[in-house]
Amino acid sequence: MKKLSRNKLKNVLGADSSLCAGCPTENRYGPGPEYNATCENYFALPDYCRARNCVRVSIYCFEV
């Protein structure tokens, strides 16, 4: 089985380029001044934005 690059995977027939449509992909979620949105904002996002990895989030949002 051969690995495909990300670019080739994007062009696979049937791939949906709008999976992240409606998600705020420009935001970075996490604690501190280097992030423009909070962890609370991240957890308030719709499930489809979080489940499809459409946004960038810090690991520190998941600390217990």
Predicted model as a PDB file, atoms N, CA, C, CB and O in Angstrom, pLDDT in the B-factor column:
MODEL        1                                                                  
ATOM      1  N   MET A   1       0.843  -1.161   0.000  1.00 75.00           N  
ATOM      2  CA  MET A   1       0.000   0.000   0.000  1.00 75.00           C  
ATOM      3  C   MET A   1       0.899   1.239   0.000  1.00 75.00           C  
ATOM      4  CB  MET A   1      -0.965  -0.010   1.217  1.00 75.00           C  
ATOM      5  O   MET A   1       1.867   1.313   0.757  1.00 75.00           O  
ATOM      6  N   LYS A   2       0.574   2.194  -0.844  1.00 79.00           N  
ATOM      7  CA  LYS A   2       1.386   3.395  -0.999  1.00 79.00           C  
ATOM      8  C   LYS A   2       0.768   4.562  -0.242  1.00 79.00           C  
ATOM      9  CB  LYS A   2       1.546   3.748  -2.482  1.00 79.00           C  
ATOM     10  O   LYS A   2      -0.447   4.761  -0.280  1.00 79.00           O  
ATOM     11  N   LYS A   3       1.608   5.335   0.448  1.00 81.00           N  
ATOM     12  CA  LYS A   3       1.125   6.527   1.149  1.00 81.00           C  
ATOM     13  C   LYS A   3       0.859   7.635   0.146  1.00 81.00           C  
ATOM     14  CB  LYS A   3       2.143   6.996   2.217  1.00 81.00           C  
ATOM     15  O   LYS A   3       1.595   7.792  -0.828  1.00 81.00           O  
ATOM     16  N   LEU A   4      -0.202   8.407   0.391  1.00 76.00           N  
ATOM     17  CA  LEU A   4      -0.515   9.548  -0.448  1.00 76.00           C  
ATOM     18  C   LEU A   4      -0.156  10.838   0.282  1.00 76.00           C  
ATOM     19  CB  LEU A   4      -2.004   9.542  -0.846  1.00 76.00           C  
ATOM     20  O   LEU A   4      -0.305  10.933   1.501  1.00 76.00           O  
ATOM     21  N   SER A   5       0.311  11.815  -0.461  1.00 78.00           N  
ATOM     22  CA  SER A   5       0.611  13.111   0.147  1.00 78.00           C  
ATOM     23  C   SER A   5      -0.689  13.836   0.474  1.00 78.00           C  
ATOM     24  CB  SER A   5       1.494  13.973  -0.794  1.00 78.00           C  
ATOM     25  O   SER A   5      -1.752  13.474  -0.031  1.00 78.00           O  
ATOM     26  N   ARG A   6      -0.602  14.848   1.312  1.00 71.00           N  
ATOM     27  CA  ARG A   6      -1.793  15.635   1.669  1.00 71.00           C  
ATOM     28  C   ARG A   6      -2.406  16.287   0.433  1.00 71.00           C  
ATOM     29  CB  ARG A   6      -1.436  16.716   2.712  1.00 71.00           C  
ATOM     30  O   ARG A   6      -3.629  16.342   0.298  1.00 71.00           O  
ATOM     31  N   ASN A   7      -1.561  16.777  -0.464  1.00 70.00           N  
ATOM     32  CA  ASN A   7      -2.082  17.420  -1.674  1.00 70.00           C  
ATOM     33  C   ASN A   7      -2.857  16.442  -2.540  1.00 70.00           C  
ATOM     34  CB  ASN A   7      -0.945  18.030  -2.479  1.00 70.00           C  
ATOM     35  O   ASN A   7      -3.899  16.794  -3.093  1.00 70.00           O  
ATOM     36  N   LYS A   8      -2.361  15.225  -2.663  1.00 70.00           N  
ATOM     37  CA  LYS A   8      -3.078  14.225  -3.452  1.00 70.00           C  
ATOM     38  C   LYS A   8      -4.376  13.816  -2.761  1.00 70.00           C  
ATOM     39  CB  LYS A   8      -2.193  12.993  -3.689  1.00 70.00           C  
ATOM     40  O   LYS A   8      -5.385  13.570  -3.421  1.00 70.00           O  
ATOM     41  N   LEU A   9      -4.345  13.744  -1.433  1.00 65.00           N  
ATOM     42  CA  LEU A   9      -5.564  13.391  -0.703  1.00 65.00           C  
ATOM     43  C   LEU A   9      -6.651  14.447  -0.888  1.00 65.00           C  
ATOM     44  CB  LEU A   9      -5.256  13.214   0.786  1.00 65.00           C  
ATOM     45  O   LEU A   9      -7.837  14.119  -0.925  1.00 65.00           O  
ATOM     46  N   LYS A  10      -6.251  15.705  -1.005  1.00 61.00           N  
ATOM     47  CA  LYS A  10      -7.229  16.773  -1.206  1.00 61.00           C  
ATOM     48  C   LYS A  10      -7.942  16.644  -2.541  1.00 61.00           C  
ATOM     49  CB  LYS A  10      -6.553  18.127  -1.116  1.00 61.00           C  
ATOM     50  O   LYS A  10      -9.077  17.093  -2.695  1.00 61.00           O  
ATOM     51  N   ASN A  11      -7.272  16.030  -3.500  1.00 62.00           N  
ATOM     52  CA  ASN A  11      -7.822  15.922  -4.842  1.00 62.00           C  
ATOM     53  C   ASN A  11      -8.523  14.597  -5.114  1.00 62.00           C  
ATOM     54  CB  ASN A  11      -6.737  16.116  -5.839  1.00 62.00           C  
ATOM     55  O   ASN A  11      -8.939  14.341  -6.245  1.00 62.00           O  
ATOM     56  N   VAL A  12      -8.659  13.763  -4.110  1.00 62.00           N  
ATOM     57  CA  VAL A  12      -9.326  12.477  -4.276  1.00 62.00           C  
ATOM     58  C   VAL A  12     -10.778  12.717  -4.658  1.00 62.00           C  
ATOM     59  CB  VAL A  12      -9.229  11.623  -2.982  1.00 62.00           C  
ATOM     60  O   VAL A  12     -11.446  13.564  -4.066  1.00 62.00           O  
ATOM     61  N   LEU A  13     -11.261  11.986  -5.629  1.00 51.00           N  
ATOM     62  CA  LEU A  13     -12.644  12.123  -6.077  1.00 51.00           C  
ATOM     63  C   LEU A  13     -13.597  11.888  -4.908  1.00 51.00           C  
ATOM     64  CB  LEU A  13     -12.946  11.137  -7.228  1.00 51.00           C  
ATOM     65  O   LEU A  13     -13.502  10.876  -4.214  1.00 51.00           O  
ATOM     66  N   GLY A  14     -14.494  12.810  -4.700  1.00 49.00           N  
ATOM     67  CA  GLY A  14     -15.451  12.691  -3.609  1.00 49.00           C  
ATOM     68  C   GLY A  14     -15.030  13.416  -2.360  1.00 49.00           C  
ATOM     69  O   GLY A  14     -15.813  13.516  -1.414  1.00 49.00           O  
ATOM     70  N   ALA A  15     -13.806  13.930  -2.326  1.00 52.00           N  
ATOM     71  CA  ALA A  15     -13.355  14.673  -1.157  1.00 52.00           C  
ATOM     72  C   ALA A  15     -14.108  15.987  -1.099  1.00 52.00           C  
ATOM     73  CB  ALA A  15     -11.821  14.914  -1.197  1.00 52.00           C  
ATOM     74  O   ALA A  15     -14.306  16.646  -2.119  1.00 52.00           O  
ATOM     75  N   ASP A  16     -14.523  16.359   0.083  1.00 56.00           N  
ATOM     76  CA  ASP A  16     -15.307  17.569   0.270  1.00 56.00           C  
ATOM     77  C   ASP A  16     -14.399  18.682   0.764  1.00 56.00           C  
ATOM     78  CB  ASP A  16     -16.471  17.331   1.257  1.00 56.00           C  
ATOM     79  O   ASP A  16     -13.900  18.628   1.888  1.00 56.00           O  
ATOM     80  N   SER A  17     -14.185  19.690  -0.073  1.00 54.00           N  
ATOM     81  CA  SER A  17     -13.305  20.789   0.302  1.00 54.00           C  
ATOM     82  C   SER A  17     -13.969  21.750   1.277  1.00 54.00           C  
ATOM     83  CB  SER A  17     -12.862  21.539  -0.930  1.00 54.00           C  
ATOM     84  O   SER A  17     -13.306  22.627   1.832  1.00 54.00           O  
ATOM     85  N   SER A  18     -15.261  21.595   1.490  1.00 70.00           N  
ATOM     86  CA  SER A  18     -15.971  22.512   2.380  1.00 70.00           C  
ATOM     87  C   SER A  18     -16.231  21.901   3.754  1.00 70.00           C  
ATOM     88  CB  SER A  18     -17.286  22.929   1.750  1.00 70.00           C  
ATOM     89  O   SER A  18     -17.168  22.310   4.439  1.00 70.00           O  
ATOM     90  N   LEU A  19     -15.429  20.941   4.163  1.00 80.00           N  
ATOM     91  CA  LEU A  19     -15.633  20.303   5.464  1.00 80.00           C  
ATOM     92  C   LEU A  19     -15.564  21.300   6.611  1.00 80.00           C  
ATOM     93  CB  LEU A  19     -14.603  19.214   5.675  1.00 80.00           C  
ATOM     94  O   LEU A  19     -16.233  21.130   7.631  1.00 80.00           O  
ATOM     95  N   CYS A  20     -14.759  22.334   6.444  1.00 86.00           N  
ATOM     96  CA  CYS A  20     -14.578  23.313   7.507  1.00 86.00           C  
ATOM     97  C   CYS A  20     -15.337  24.609   7.243  1.00 86.00           C  
ATOM     98  CB  CYS A  20     -13.111  23.611   7.684  1.00 86.00           C  
ATOM     99  O   CYS A  20     -15.099  25.612   7.915  1.00 86.00           O  
ATOM    100  N   ALA A  21     -16.236  24.600   6.284  1.00 86.00           N  
ATOM    101  CA  ALA A  21     -17.011  25.796   5.981  1.00 86.00           C  
ATOM    102  C   ALA A  21     -17.818  26.200   7.211  1.00 86.00           C  
ATOM    103  CB  ALA A  21     -17.944  25.559   4.764  1.00 86.00           C  
ATOM    104  O   ALA A  21     -18.505  25.376   7.814  1.00 86.00           O  
ATOM    105  N   GLY A  22     -17.728  27.453   7.569  1.00 88.00           N  
ATOM    106  CA  GLY A  22     -18.448  27.949   8.737  1.00 88.00           C  
ATOM    107  C   GLY A  22     -17.653  27.883  10.022  1.00 88.00           C  
ATOM    108  O   GLY A  22     -18.107  28.387  11.049  1.00 88.00           O  
ATOM    109  N   CYS A  23     -16.479  27.275   9.994  1.00 91.00           N  
ATOM    110  CA  CYS A  23     -15.624  27.194  11.179  1.00 91.00           C  
ATOM    111  C   CYS A  23     -14.625  28.349  11.150  1.00 91.00           C  
ATOM    112  CB  CYS A  23     -14.881  25.819  11.244  1.00 91.00           C  
ATOM    113  O   CYS A  23     -14.121  28.699  10.083  1.00 91.00           O  
ATOM    114  N   PRO A  24     -14.333  28.941  12.297  1.00 92.00           N  
ATOM    115  CA  PRO A  24     -13.384  30.046  12.356  1.00 92.00           C  
ATOM    116  C   PRO A  24     -11.941  29.548  12.293  1.00 92.00           C  
ATOM    117  CB  PRO A  24     -13.602  30.859  13.630  1.00 92.00           C  
ATOM    118  O   PRO A  24     -11.250  29.508  13.310  1.00 92.00           O  
ATOM    119  N   THR A  25     -11.497  29.175  11.114  1.00 90.00           N  
ATOM    120  CA  THR A  25     -10.184  28.554  10.949  1.00 90.00           C  
ATOM    121  C   THR A  25      -9.022  29.514  11.189  1.00 90.00           C  
ATOM    122  CB  THR A  25     -10.072  27.978   9.570  1.00 90.00           C  
ATOM    123  O   THR A  25      -7.886  29.068  11.352  1.00 90.00           O  
ATOM    124  N   GLU A  26      -9.281  30.815  11.214  1.00 92.00           N  
ATOM    125  CA  GLU A  26      -8.202  31.774  11.432  1.00 92.00           C  
ATOM    126  C   GLU A  26      -7.834  31.939  12.904  1.00 92.00           C  
ATOM    127  CB  GLU A  26      -8.590  33.108  10.860  1.00 92.00           C  
ATOM    128  O   GLU A  26      -6.783  32.498  13.217  1.00 92.00           O  
ATOM    129  N   ASN A  27      -8.678  31.465  13.804  1.00 94.00           N  
ATOM    130  CA  ASN A  27      -8.422  31.600  15.243  1.00 94.00           C  
ATOM    131  C   ASN A  27      -7.474  30.519  15.752  1.00 94.00           C  
ATOM    132  CB  ASN A  27      -9.735  31.544  16.021  1.00 94.00           C  
ATOM    133  O   ASN A  27      -7.422  29.407  15.226  1.00 94.00           O  
ATOM    134  N   ARG A  28      -6.723  30.886  16.801  1.00 96.00           N  
ATOM    135  CA  ARG A  28      -5.898  29.933  17.540  1.00 96.00           C  
ATOM    136  C   ARG A  28      -6.423  29.931  18.967  1.00 96.00           C  
ATOM    137  CB  ARG A  28      -4.354  30.304  17.481  1.00 96.00           C  
ATOM    138  O   ARG A  28      -6.515  30.983  19.599  1.00 96.00           O  
ATOM    139  N   TYR A  29      -6.768  28.751  19.477  1.00 96.00           N  
ATOM    140  CA  TYR A  29      -7.415  28.630  20.784  1.00 96.00           C  
ATOM    141  C   TYR A  29      -6.428  28.143  21.834  1.00 96.00           C  
ATOM    142  CB  TYR A  29      -8.613  27.678  20.705  1.00 96.00           C  
ATOM    143  O   TYR A  29      -5.697  27.176  21.619  1.00 96.00           O  
ATOM    144  N   GLY A  30      -6.419  28.828  22.975  1.00 96.00           N  
ATOM    145  CA  GLY A  30      -5.559  28.420  24.065  1.00 96.00           C  
ATOM    146  C   GLY A  30      -5.396  29.522  25.093  1.00 96.00           C  
ATOM    147  O   GLY A  30      -5.920  30.622  24.918  1.00 96.00           O  
ATOM    148  N   PRO A  31      -4.667  29.229  26.171  1.00 94.00           N  
ATOM    149  CA  PRO A  31      -4.428  30.227  27.211  1.00 94.00           C  
ATOM    150  C   PRO A  31      -3.226  31.103  26.847  1.00 94.00           C  
ATOM    151  CB  PRO A  31      -4.199  29.540  28.576  1.00 94.00           C  
ATOM    152  O   PRO A  31      -2.279  30.635  26.215  1.00 94.00           O  
ATOM    153  N   GLY A  32      -3.270  32.334  27.237  1.00 91.00           N  
ATOM    154  CA  GLY A  32      -2.118  33.207  27.050  1.00 91.00           C  
ATOM    155  C   GLY A  32      -2.266  34.177  25.893  1.00 91.00           C  
ATOM    156  O   GLY A  32      -3.175  34.057  25.072  1.00 91.00           O  
ATOM    157  N   PRO A  33      -1.363  35.132  25.844  1.00 93.00           N  
ATOM    158  CA  PRO A  33      -1.455  36.207  24.856  1.00 93.00           C  
ATOM    159  C   PRO A  33      -1.150  35.788  23.418  1.00 93.00           C  
ATOM    160  CB  PRO A  33      -0.530  37.297  25.242  1.00 93.00           C  
ATOM    161  O   PRO A  33      -1.516  36.500  22.482  1.00 93.00           O  
ATOM    162  N   GLU A  34      -0.488  34.650  23.225  1.00 94.00           N  
ATOM    163  CA  GLU A  34      -0.174  34.218  21.861  1.00 94.00           C  
ATOM    164  C   GLU A  34      -1.374  33.616  21.132  1.00 94.00           C  
ATOM    165  CB  GLU A  34       0.948  33.211  21.893  1.00 94.00           C  
ATOM    166  O   GLU A  34      -1.293  33.331  19.937  1.00 94.00           O  
ATOM    167  N   TYR A  35      -2.475  33.424  21.836  1.00 96.00           N  
ATOM    168  CA  TYR A  35      -3.701  32.892  21.254  1.00 96.00           C  
ATOM    169  C   TYR A  35      -4.732  34.008  21.165  1.00 96.00           C  
ATOM    170  CB  TYR A  35      -4.247  31.700  22.090  1.00 96.00           C  
ATOM    171  O   TYR A  35      -4.820  34.851  22.058  1.00 96.00           O  
ATOM    172  N   ASN A  36      -5.508  34.014  20.091  1.00 95.00           N  
ATOM    173  CA  ASN A  36      -6.502  35.070  19.932  1.00 95.00           C  
ATOM    174  C   ASN A  36      -7.906  34.635  20.359  1.00 95.00           C  
ATOM    175  CB  ASN A  36      -6.531  35.528  18.495  1.00 95.00           C  
ATOM    176  O   ASN A  36      -8.860  35.396  20.199  1.00 95.00           O  
ATOM    177  N   ALA A  37      -8.042  33.437  20.892  1.00 96.00           N  
ATOM    178  CA  ALA A  37      -9.314  32.956  21.427  1.00 96.00           C  
ATOM    179  C   ALA A  37      -9.028  32.025  22.603  1.00 96.00           C  
ATOM    180  CB  ALA A  37     -10.152  32.226  20.325  1.00 96.00           C  
ATOM    181  O   ALA A  37      -7.960  31.418  22.678  1.00 96.00           O  
ATOM    182  N   THR A  38      -9.973  31.920  23.504  1.00 96.00           N  
ATOM    183  CA  THR A  38      -9.766  31.132  24.721  1.00 96.00           C  
ATOM    184  C   THR A  38     -10.158  29.668  24.529  1.00 96.00           C  
ATOM    185  CB  THR A  38     -10.562  31.732  25.871  1.00 96.00           C  
ATOM    186  O   THR A  38     -10.782  29.300  23.534  1.00 96.00           O  
ATOM    187  N   CYS A  39      -9.782  28.854  25.492  1.00 96.00           N  
ATOM    188  CA  CYS A  39     -10.186  27.450  25.485  1.00 96.00           C  
ATOM    189  C   CYS A  39     -11.708  27.334  25.578  1.00 96.00           C  
ATOM    190  CB  CYS A  39      -9.517  26.687  26.648  1.00 96.00           C  
ATOM    191  O   CYS A  39     -12.309  26.452  24.965  1.00 96.00           O  
ATOM    192  N   GLU A  40     -12.316  28.221  26.342  1.00 96.00           N  
ATOM    193  CA  GLU A  40     -13.775  28.208  26.469  1.00 96.00           C  
ATOM    194  C   GLU A  40     -14.432  28.460  25.114  1.00 96.00           C  
ATOM    195  CB  GLU A  40     -14.240  29.264  27.493  1.00 96.00           C  
ATOM    196  O   GLU A  40     -15.458  27.859  24.795  1.00 96.00           O  
ATOM    197  N   ASN A  41     -13.835  29.358  24.315  1.00 96.00           N  
ATOM    198  CA  ASN A  41     -14.347  29.605  22.964  1.00 96.00           C  
ATOM    199  C   ASN A  41     -14.253  28.346  22.114  1.00 96.00           C  
ATOM    200  CB  ASN A  41     -13.575  30.753  22.294  1.00 96.00           C  
ATOM    201  O   ASN A  41     -15.151  28.050  21.325  1.00 96.00           O  
ATOM    202  N   TYR A  42     -13.157  27.606  22.279  1.00 96.00           N  
ATOM    203  CA  TYR A  42     -12.978  26.367  21.518  1.00 96.00           C  
ATOM    204  C   TYR A  42     -14.068  25.358  21.858  1.00 96.00           C  
ATOM    205  CB  TYR A  42     -11.593  25.760  21.793  1.00 96.00           C  
ATOM    206  O   TYR A  42     -14.668  24.765  20.962  1.00 96.00           O  
ATOM    207  N   PHE A  43     -14.324  25.163  23.144  1.00 95.00           N  
ATOM    208  CA  PHE A  43     -15.324  24.170  23.537  1.00 95.00           C  
ATOM    209  C   PHE A  43     -16.744  24.618  23.217  1.00 95.00           C  
ATOM    210  CB  PHE A  43     -15.207  23.876  25.017  1.00 95.00           C  
ATOM    211  O   PHE A  43     -17.670  23.807  23.263  1.00 95.00           O  
ATOM    212  N   ALA A  44     -16.933  25.895  22.895  1.00 96.00           N  
ATOM    213  CA  ALA A  44     -18.247  26.392  22.490  1.00 96.00           C  
ATOM    214  C   ALA A  44     -18.489  26.217  20.982  1.00 96.00           C  
ATOM    215  CB  ALA A  44     -18.383  27.867  22.871  1.00 96.00           C  
ATOM    216  O   ALA A  44     -19.598  26.449  20.499  1.00 96.00           O  
ATOM    217  N   LEU A  45     -17.452  25.809  20.245  1.00 94.00           N  
ATOM    218  CA  LEU A  45     -17.603  25.606  18.803  1.00 94.00           C  
ATOM    219  C   LEU A  45     -18.517  24.415  18.521  1.00 94.00           C  
ATOM    220  CB  LEU A  45     -16.227  25.391  18.140  1.00 94.00           C  
ATOM    221  O   LEU A  45     -18.643  23.519  19.355  1.00 94.00           O  
ATOM    222  N   PRO A  46     -19.151  24.402  17.356  1.00 92.00           N  
ATOM    223  CA  PRO A  46     -19.945  23.227  16.970  1.00 92.00           C  
ATOM    224  C   PRO A  46     -19.067  21.980  16.891  1.00 92.00           C  
ATOM    225  CB  PRO A  46     -20.644  23.467  15.616  1.00 92.00           C  
ATOM    226  O   PRO A  46     -17.869  22.075  16.624  1.00 92.00           O  
ATOM    227  N   ASP A  47     -19.653  20.839  17.119  1.00 91.00           N  
ATOM    228  CA  ASP A  47     -18.908  19.577  17.114  1.00 91.00           C  
ATOM    229  C   ASP A  47     -18.169  19.333  15.801  1.00 91.00           C  
ATOM    230  CB  ASP A  47     -19.849  18.424  17.384  1.00 91.00           C  
ATOM    231  O   ASP A  47     -17.054  18.813  15.812  1.00 91.00           O  
ATOM    232  N   TYR A  48     -18.771  19.699  14.672  1.00 89.00           N  
ATOM    233  CA  TYR A  48     -18.127  19.402  13.395  1.00 89.00           C  
ATOM    234  C   TYR A  48     -16.829  20.187  13.207  1.00 89.00           C  
ATOM    235  CB  TYR A  48     -19.079  19.703  12.252  1.00 89.00           C  
ATOM    236  O   TYR A  48     -15.938  19.727  12.494  1.00 89.00           O  
ATOM    237  N   CYS A  49     -16.704  21.347  13.822  1.00 90.00           N  
ATOM    238  CA  CYS A  49     -15.445  22.111  13.726  1.00 90.00           C  
ATOM    239  C   CYS A  49     -14.354  21.447  14.544  1.00 90.00           C  
ATOM    240  CB  CYS A  49     -15.647  23.566  14.202  1.00 90.00           C  
ATOM    241  O   CYS A  49     -13.198  21.400  14.123  1.00 90.00           O  
ATOM    242  N   ARG A  50     -14.715  20.936  15.706  1.00 89.00           N  
ATOM    243  CA  ARG A  50     -13.729  20.293  16.581  1.00 89.00           C  
ATOM    244  C   ARG A  50     -13.390  18.896  16.106  1.00 89.00           C  
ATOM    245  CB  ARG A  50     -14.242  20.238  18.011  1.00 89.00           C  
ATOM    246  O   ARG A  50     -12.222  18.510  16.151  1.00 89.00           O  
ATOM    247  N   ALA A  51     -14.349  18.133  15.659  1.00 86.00           N  
ATOM    248  CA  ALA A  51     -14.130  16.738  15.280  1.00 86.00           C  
ATOM    249  C   ALA A  51     -13.302  16.615  14.002  1.00 86.00           C  
ATOM    250  CB  ALA A  51     -15.464  16.032  15.098  1.00 86.00           C  
ATOM    251  O   ALA A  51     -12.588  15.628  13.826  1.00 86.00           O  
ATOM    252  N   ARG A  52     -13.383  17.582  13.127  1.00 82.00           N  
ATOM    253  CA  ARG A  52     -12.667  17.513  11.853  1.00 82.00           C  
ATOM    254  C   ARG A  52     -11.332  18.239  11.886  1.00 82.00           C  
ATOM    255  CB  ARG A  52     -13.519  18.085  10.754  1.00 82.00           C  
ATOM    256  O   ARG A  52     -10.685  18.408  10.852  1.00 82.00           O  
ATOM    257  N   ASN A  53     -10.927  18.662  13.059  1.00 85.00           N  
ATOM    258  CA  ASN A  53      -9.644  19.365  13.203  1.00 85.00           C  
ATOM    259  C   ASN A  53      -9.548  20.576  12.287  1.00 85.00           C  
ATOM    260  CB  ASN A  53      -8.489  18.416  12.914  1.00 85.00           C  
ATOM    261  O   ASN A  53      -8.535  20.792  11.622  1.00 85.00           O  
ATOM    262  N   CYS A  54     -10.610  21.355  12.262  1.00 87.00           N  
ATOM    263  CA  CYS A  54     -10.648  22.542  11.413  1.00 87.00           C  
ATOM    264  C   CYS A  54      -9.981  23.746  12.052  1.00 87.00           C  
ATOM    265  CB  CYS A  54     -12.067  22.880  11.073  1.00 87.00           C  
ATOM    266  O   CYS A  54      -9.658  24.713  11.362  1.00 87.00           O  
ATOM    267  N   VAL A  55      -9.774  23.704  13.346  1.00 92.00           N  
ATOM    268  CA  VAL A  55      -9.191  24.850  14.050  1.00 92.00           C  
ATOM    269  C   VAL A  55      -7.962  24.400  14.827  1.00 92.00           C  
ATOM    270  CB  VAL A  55     -10.228  25.503  15.002  1.00 92.00           C  
ATOM    271  O   VAL A  55      -7.812  23.222  15.150  1.00 92.00           O  
ATOM    272  N   ARG A  56      -7.081  25.360  15.123  1.00 93.00           N  
ATOM    273  CA  ARG A  56      -5.876  25.054  15.903  1.00 93.00           C  
ATOM    274  C   ARG A  56      -6.156  25.316  17.375  1.00 93.00           C  
ATOM    275  CB  ARG A  56      -4.659  25.901  15.416  1.00 93.00           C  
ATOM    276  O   ARG A  56      -6.672  26.368  17.753  1.00 93.00           O  
ATOM    277  N   VAL A  57      -5.805  24.336  18.192  1.00 95.00           N  
ATOM    278  CA  VAL A  57      -6.044  24.454  19.629  1.00 95.00           C  
ATOM    279  C   VAL A  57      -4.822  23.956  20.392  1.00 95.00           C  
ATOM    280  CB  VAL A  57      -7.309  23.660  20.048  1.00 95.00           C  
ATOM    281  O   VAL A  57      -4.164  22.995  19.992  1.00 95.00           O  
ATOM    282  N   SER A  58      -4.540  24.626  21.483  1.00 95.00           N  
ATOM    283  CA  SER A  58      -3.402  24.266  22.328  1.00 95.00           C  
ATOM    284  C   SER A  58      -3.703  23.012  23.134  1.00 95.00           C  
ATOM    285  CB  SER A  58      -3.040  25.421  23.266  1.00 95.00           C  
ATOM    286  O   SER A  58      -4.849  22.764  23.509  1.00 95.00           O  
ATOM    287  N   ILE A  59      -2.687  22.240  23.391  1.00 94.00           N  
ATOM    288  CA  ILE A  59      -2.823  21.061  24.244  1.00 94.00           C  
ATOM    289  C   ILE A  59      -3.208  21.454  25.653  1.00 94.00           C  
ATOM    290  CB  ILE A  59      -1.528  20.259  24.261  1.00 94.00           C  
ATOM    291  O   ILE A  59      -3.788  20.653  26.386  1.00 94.00           O  
ATOM    292  N   TYR A  60      -2.890  22.684  26.044  1.00 95.00           N  
ATOM    293  CA  TYR A  60      -3.194  23.154  27.394  1.00 95.00           C  
ATOM    294  C   TYR A  60      -4.689  23.309  27.631  1.00 95.00           C  
ATOM    295  CB  TYR A  60      -2.501  24.471  27.652  1.00 95.00           C  
ATOM    296  O   TYR A  60      -5.111  23.420  28.782  1.00 95.00           O  
ATOM    297  N   CYS A  61      -5.487  23.320  26.602  1.00 95.00           N  
ATOM    298  CA  CYS A  61      -6.944  23.362  26.764  1.00 95.00           C  
ATOM    299  C   CYS A  61      -7.490  22.035  27.277  1.00 95.00           C  
ATOM    300  CB  CYS A  61      -7.614  23.720  25.439  1.00 95.00           C  
ATOM    301  O   CYS A  61      -8.631  21.973  27.736  1.00 95.00           O  
ATOM    302  N   PHE A  62      -6.692  20.978  27.204  1.00 93.00           N  
ATOM    303  CA  PHE A  62      -7.153  19.643  27.570  1.00 93.00           C  
ATOM    304  C   PHE A  62      -6.544  19.148  28.866  1.00 93.00           C  
ATOM    305  CB  PHE A  62      -6.841  18.675  26.470  1.00 93.00           C  
ATOM    306  O   PHE A  62      -6.699  17.973  29.199  1.00 93.00           O  
ATOM    307  N   GLU A  63      -5.861  19.996  29.604  1.00 83.00           N  
ATOM    308  CA  GLU A  63      -5.284  19.587  30.878  1.00 83.00           C  
ATOM    309  C   GLU A  63      -6.384  19.308  31.887  1.00 83.00           C  
ATOM    310  CB  GLU A  63      -4.327  20.662  31.413  1.00 83.00           C  
ATOM    311  O   GLU A  63      -7.419  19.976  31.908  1.00 83.00           O  
ATOM    312  N   VAL A  64      -6.142  18.319  32.714  1.00 61.00           N  
ATOM    313  CA  VAL A  64      -7.122  17.954  33.733  1.00 61.00           C  
ATOM    314  C   VAL A  64      -6.691  18.502  35.069  1.00 61.00           C  
ATOM    315  CB  VAL A  64      -7.301  16.432  33.811  1.00 61.00           C  
ATOM    316  O   VAL A  64      -7.381  18.305  36.069  1.00 61.00           O  
TER     317      VAL A  64                                                      
ENDMDL                                                                          
END                                                                             
